[in-house]
Amino acid sequence: MEIFLGIIVPILIVTAIAALFAFCLSYLGDKLTVERDARIDDIERNLAGANCGGCGYAGCSQFAEALFKGEADISRCNPTSPENKKNIAKILGMSEMTSVATMAVVHCAGGNRAADKYDYQGFGDCQSAEILAGGSKACEYGCMGLCTCVHACGFASVAICKDTGASKVDPDKCTSCGACVAACPKKIIGRIPKTAMVYIACSNTTKGKDVMAVCKVGCIACGKCERGCPKGAITLSNNLAAIDYDKCIGCMKCAVDCPRGCILPIGAGIERFDKIKQAREKQAQKATDAAKTGATENTK
């Protein structure tokens, strides 16, 4: 009897209470459940499903809900195909959503060509290095090449360039999800149109002499690109060149003429850039040979 009262009865009481709580939770769960609109699931099915976080939300599910509530714009999700964006527009009862396809670029090509403030020996991460006096580079806008963006990319499209030691994006692999853009502590990774043929590989907005003191390839705002562009697609703003891609025709004149080499070709522009450079080198060689021939004839 003592065992029954001391052990069995407490067990029965606890079991009864647990059963009561379970029933209450189940009942209240059914009564208080906020029904999820089926259209949110339809929107999520049309998203890329990368869950990369580039849109600023924790995942595609949260982003789909934000789209449904009108709190976000589909242009934030670059990995989603144009066809699926059209489907989402239909689900939301909106006019056709159109957005320009983009790719990420690192607006810095300094790397090992930029001076160091100190030799960083800590944990190999840009965000960690940034805590220590703003990073190891003398240029406050300089890529440290410690792979934070590389690790953030879920598509293996970012790598450290062996020649320069700075980060570089492979446009063929880039989905423009924005993960690298958000991860970079220097905020020197941006997006440009997928059709772009050139980009500015510098973010330094200080004066030319200050740029030259810390980097061999930084933009010094000399204005040569601005003056030479046949379409007026390049302007100098805050000591830094900027490209208007709506005007740019990819003639490569800016990239070829840039004395600092901080306007770089990308995508289809690389082949065009190489051809123009080779043609100019041949012309220069012909001029040199002609000058030598003329000098030889004059000495006879």
C-alpha positions in Angstrom: 0.0 0.0 0.0 2.8 2.3 0.9 4.5 1.6 -2.5 1.2 2.3 -4.3 0.8 5.6 -2.5 4.4 6.6 -2.7 5.3 5.6 -6.3 2.3 4.6 -8.4 0.0 7.4 -7.4 2.6 10.2 -8.2 3.3 8.6 -11.6 -0.4 8.5 -12.4 -0.8 12.1 -11.3 2.1 13.3 -13.5 0.8 11.2 -16.4 -2.6 12.7 -16.1 -1.2 16.2 -15.9 1.0 15.6 -19.0 -2.0 14.2 -20.9 -4.0 17.3 -20.0 -1.2 19.6 -21.1 -0.8 17.6 -24.4 -4.6 17.9 -25.0 -4.6 21.6 -24.3 -1.6 22.3 -26.6 -3.1 20.2 -29.4 -6.5 22.0 -29.0 -5.0 25.4 -28.8 -2.6 24.7 -31.6 -5.5 23.9 -33.9 -7.5 26.9 -32.8 -4.6 29.5 -32.8 -2.8 28.3 -36.0 -2.3 31.1 -38.5 -3.1 29.6 -41.9 -0.2 30.0 -44.4 -1.4 31.2 -47.8 -0.8 28.5 -50.4 0.6 31.2 -52.7 3.6 31.6 -50.5 4.6 28.0 -51.1 4.1 28.6 -54.8 6.4 31.6 -54.7 9.0 29.6 -52.8 8.9 26.8 -55.4 9.7 29.3 -58.1 12.7 30.7 -56.2 16.1 29.4 -57.0 16.2 27.5 -53.6 19.8 28.4 -53.0 19.1 29.7 -49.4 22.2 31.8 -49.9 21.0 34.8 -47.8 22.1 37.2 -50.5 18.6 38.8 -50.5 19.0 39.7 -46.9 16.6 37.0 -45.5 17.5 33.9 -43.7 16.3 31.6 -46.5 14.0 31.3 -49.5 11.0 30.5 -47.3 11.3 33.7 -45.4 12.0 35.7 -48.6 8.9 34.1 -50.3 6.8 35.3 -47.3 8.3 38.8 -47.6 7.5 38.9 -51.3 3.9 37.9 -50.6 3.5 40.6 -48.0 5.1 43.2 -50.3 8.0 43.7 -48.0 10.7 42.7 -50.6 11.4 42.9 -54.3 12.2 39.9 -56.5 15.2 41.8 -57.9 17.0 40.9 -54.6 17.1 37.3 -55.7 19.5 37.1 -58.6 19.9 33.3 -58.8 16.2 33.0 -59.7 15.7 32.7 -63.5 13.8 35.3 -65.5 11.1 32.7 -66.3 10.5 31.9 -62.7 10.4 35.6 -61.9 7.6 35.9 -64.4 5.8 33.1 -62.6 6.1 34.8 -59.3 4.7 38.0 -60.8 1.7 36.1 -62.0 1.2 34.5 -58.5 1.3 38.0 -57.0 -1.0 39.4 -59.6 1.5 41.9 -60.7 2.7 43.1 -64.1 5.7 41.2 -65.4 8.8 41.6 -63.3 12.0 42.4 -65.3 15.4 42.9 -63.9 18.9 43.1 -65.4 21.0 40.1 -64.9 24.1 41.0 -62.9 27.4 39.5 -61.7 29.6 40.4 -58.8 33.0 42.0 -59.2 35.7 42.9 -56.7 36.5 46.6 -57.1 40.1 46.2 -56.2 43.1 44.6 -58.0 45.7 45.7 -55.6 46.5 42.6 -53.5 50.2 42.1 -53.4 50.7 45.3 -55.4 49.3 47.4 -52.5 51.5 48.2 -49.5 51.0 46.5 -46.2 50.7 48.3 -42.8 51.8 45.2 -41.0 52.3 41.5 -41.5 49.1 39.9 -40.3 49.7 36.6 -38.5 46.3 36.0 -37.0 43.3 33.9 -38.0 43.1 33.8 -41.8 39.9 35.8 -42.3 39.3 39.3 -43.6 36.7 40.0 -41.0 39.2 39.1 -38.2 42.0 41.1 -39.8 39.6 44.1 -40.2 39.3 44.3 -36.4 43.0 45.0 -36.1 43.6 48.6 -37.2 41.2 48.2 -40.2 43.2 45.4 -41.8 46.7 44.9 -43.0 46.6 47.0 -46.1 47.9 50.6 -46.2 45.0 51.3 -48.5 41.9 51.4 -46.4 39.9 50.1 -49.4 42.4 47.3 -50.3 41.5 43.7 -50.7 43.3 41.7 -48.0 42.9 38.4 -49.9 42.1 36.4 -46.7 39.2 34.5 -48.3 36.1 35.7 -46.4 34.3 36.2 -49.7 35.7 32.9 -51.0 34.2 31.0 -48.0 30.9 33.0 -48.3 30.3 32.0 -51.9 28.2 28.8 -52.2 28.9 28.5 -55.9 32.7 28.4 -55.9 32.8 31.5 -58.1 35.2 33.5 -56.0 38.9 32.8 -55.7 42.2 34.5 -54.8 44.1 35.5 -57.9 47.5 33.8 -58.0 49.1 36.8 -59.8 47.7 39.6 -57.7 46.7 38.0 -54.4 43.4 39.8 -54.5 39.9 38.2 -54.8 38.4 37.7 -58.2 35.0 36.5 -59.3 34.5 34.0 -62.1 31.5 35.6 -64.1 30.6 32.2 -65.6 30.0 30.7 -62.2 28.6 33.8 -60.4 24.8 33.8 -59.7 25.0 37.3 -58.2 23.4 36.0 -55.0 25.1 38.8 -53.0 26.6 36.5 -50.3 30.2 37.8 -51.1 28.9 41.4 -51.3 27.5 41.1 -47.8 30.5 39.2 -46.3 33.3 41.6 -47.4 34.2 43.8 -44.5 35.7 46.4 -46.8 32.5 46.6 -48.9 34.5 46.6 -52.2 32.4 43.9 -53.9 29.6 45.1 -56.0 27.3 44.1 -58.9 27.5 45.1 -62.5 25.4 44.0 -65.5 26.2 40.5 -66.8 26.7 42.0 -70.2 29.4 44.4 -69.0 32.8 44.2 -70.7 34.8 46.4 -68.3 34.7 47.3 -64.7 36.6 49.6 -62.3 39.0 47.5 -60.2 39.5 50.1 -57.5 37.5 51.6 -54.7 40.0 54.2 -53.4 38.4 57.7 -53.2 41.5 59.6 -51.9 43.6 62.0 -54.0 45.9 60.6 -56.6 49.2 61.2 -54.7 47.8 59.4 -51.7 46.7 56.5 -53.9 50.1 56.2 -55.4 51.7 56.1 -52.0 49.8 52.9 -51.1 49.1 51.1 -54.4 50.7 50.5 -57.7 47.4 50.0 -59.6 44.9 52.3 -57.8 42.9 54.9 -59.7 44.5 58.3 -59.4 41.5 60.2 -61.1 43.7 61.3 -63.9 40.6 61.7 -66.1 42.1 60.0 -69.2 39.3 57.5 -69.3 36.6 60.2 -69.0 38.1 62.3 -71.7 38.7 59.4 -74.1 35.4 57.6 -73.8 33.5 58.1 -77.2 30.1 57.7 -75.5 30.7 59.7 -72.3 30.1 56.5 -70.3 32.8 57.3 -67.7 32.8 60.1 -65.2 35.0 60.9 -62.3 33.2 61.1 -59.0 34.9 61.6 -55.6 38.3 60.9 -57.1 37.2 57.6 -58.7 36.2 56.6 -62.2 32.6 55.3 -62.5 31.0 53.6 -65.6 27.5 54.1 -66.8 26.7 50.8 -68.3 23.7 52.1 -70.2 26.1 54.1 -72.3 29.1 51.8 -72.4 29.6 50.0 -75.8 32.6 47.9 -74.7 35.0 49.6 -77.1 37.8 48.9 -74.5 39.4 52.3 -75.0 39.3 53.1 -71.3 40.8 49.7 -70.3 43.6 50.0 -72.9 44.5 53.6 -72.2 44.3 53.5 -68.4 47.8 54.3 -67.2 47.2 52.5 -63.9 45.6 49.4 -65.3 42.7 49.6 -62.9 40.0 49.4 -65.6 39.8 45.7 -66.4 38.0 43.7 -69.1 35.6 41.0 -68.0 33.6 38.3 -69.8 33.4 38.9 -73.6 35.5 42.0 -73.1 38.7 40.0 -72.3 39.1 38.7 -75.9 38.3 42.1 -77.4 40.8 43.8 -75.0 43.6 41.3 -76.0 43.0 41.9 -79.7 43.2 45.6 -79.3 46.3 45.5 -77.3 48.0 43.1 -79.7 47.0 45.4 -82.6 48.5 48.4 -80.8 51.7 46.6 -80.0 52.1 45.6 -83.6 51.6 49.2 -84.7 54.1 50.4 -82.1 56.6 47.8 -83.3 56.1 48.8 -87.0 56.7 52.5 -86.0 59.8 51.5 -84.1 61.1 49.4 -87.1 60.3 52.3 -89.5 62.2 54.7 -87.3 65.2 52.4 -87.2 65.1 51.9 -90.9 64.9 55.7 -91.5 67.8 56.3 -89.1 69.9 53.7 -90.9 69.2 55.2 -94.3 70.2 58.7 -93.1 73.5 57.4 -91.9 74.4 56.0 -95.3 
